[in-house]
Amino acid sequence: MQYSNTYESVVKTQVVSGQDQKPLNLGLTDVEGAKAVARRLFDTYDRDRNGQIDNVEVVPMIVDVYKSFNRIFSPARGDIDSFYKVLDRNQDGKITYQDLEDLCIRYLTNQTPTNIRASEGPRQSGIQQTSQTVTSQYRRTQF
């Protein structure tokens, strides 16, 4: 798999299904556009398709970022470790699709991924917690 110009191709296309691609019609600053960018990045760099990007797979990502700025860069171990920590959003030692999606949503849409997930629909535990809170607040106001 060739990594050159990956940064540009991520911005210009989105994965529709399998290897099919179409022009990116979504804005990069909306949630769906950010998710499309995350999916494309993850699919590009998870070479062994094991569901995570390891230290070896992150090197071409770093090199491609610098190439997009017309710079040649050979990352040292410290650079790789630092970049890995930035991408590993939940600090579990793995870069997963969820990590990249959270990163893209946060920086492309200026929203926090937890706010996005909360607005996607109520979860049962959230409904129960809210009703318990309202009930306990109601009881406290009763004299």
N, C-alpha and C positions, 0 to 999 in steps of 0.2 A: 504494500500500500504506500502510495506516495503522499508525503505530508506537505509539500510545497504549496503555497498559496491557500492553505487551509483556512486561515483567518478570513481571507476575502470570500472564499466559497461558503463559509458559515454565514456570513452576513447576507449573501446573495441568494441562497437556496435553503430549502427545508426538506427534511425527509418526510415523504408522504407514506410510503409503505415499502419495506424492503429497500431495494436499490433505486426505486423511482424517485425523481426529484421534480420540483416545479419552482417557478420563481416565488420568492418570499413576498407574499401579498400582505402579510401582517406587519404591523409596525414593530420595530424593535423595542419600543417603550411600552408595549402592552404585554400582559401576562402571557398570552398565547404565543406571541412572537418571542418572548424571552425563553419560554419552554422549548420552542422549536430550535433556538440557538443552542440551548443546553443539550438537547437530543443529538443534534448534529455534531457538536463537540465530543460528546461522550462516544457516539458511534465511530467517530474518526479515530480517536486515540485509544479506545479499549480494543487493542489489536487481538488479544487472545479470547475476547468475548466471554470473560469470566465474571462480568458484572462490576468490575472495579478497575480503576486506573492505578497501576503500581508505579514505583519509583523509576523503573525502566521506561514505561510508557509515557511518563510525564516529560521526559527529556525532549522528544520531538515537539511537544506542545510548547515548551519554553523556546526552543530554537525557532519555531514558526512565528511566535509572537515577535521575536526580534527581527526575523526576516521581513515581517510586515512593515517594519520601520527602517528597512534597508540596512540592517545591522547584522553582522555575523557574530554569533555568540556561542561559545562552548561552555555550558554551565558546569561549575564545580560542584562537589558534593554539598557544600553549604547552600548554594543556589537552589539545588534540587530539593533539599530538605525544607528550605524556606517557602518555595513555591508550593510544595506538597502541603505544608501546614495551612497556607492561605486557602487552597482548594478544599481541604478536609474541613468543611464547615462545622460538623458536629464533633470533631476531634476524636474520632473512633479509630484512627490509624488507617482508614480506607477512603479513597475518593470514589464515591458512588455517583450514579446518575442523580440521586436526590441532592447530593452536595453541589453538583454543577447547576442543577435547576434552582436551588436556593440562591446560589451566587448570582446567576443570571437575573433572576427576579429582583433580587435586592438592588443590583447595580444598573440594570437596564430600565426598570420600572420605578425605582426609588420607593419600593414598598417592601415590607417585611413578608417573607413567605408564610409565616404563621398567621398574619392578618388575611392573606389570600385564602389559605385553607379554611379559616374560620368563616369567611364569607361564602364559601362554596356550598354551605348547607349546614344545618345544625346536626350535631352528633348527639347520640342518646345520652352519653355521660355529661355533655354540656347542658342538655335540657334538664336532666335530673339535678345537677349542681345548681343551676339557676333557680329552679323551683324550690330547692331546699333553702337557698339563700333568701329568696323572697319570703318564704314561710317563716324562717327564723327572724327576719326583719319585722314582719307583721306581728309576730308574737311579742317582740320587744316593745312595740309601740302600744300594745294593749296594756291597760292599767288595771 
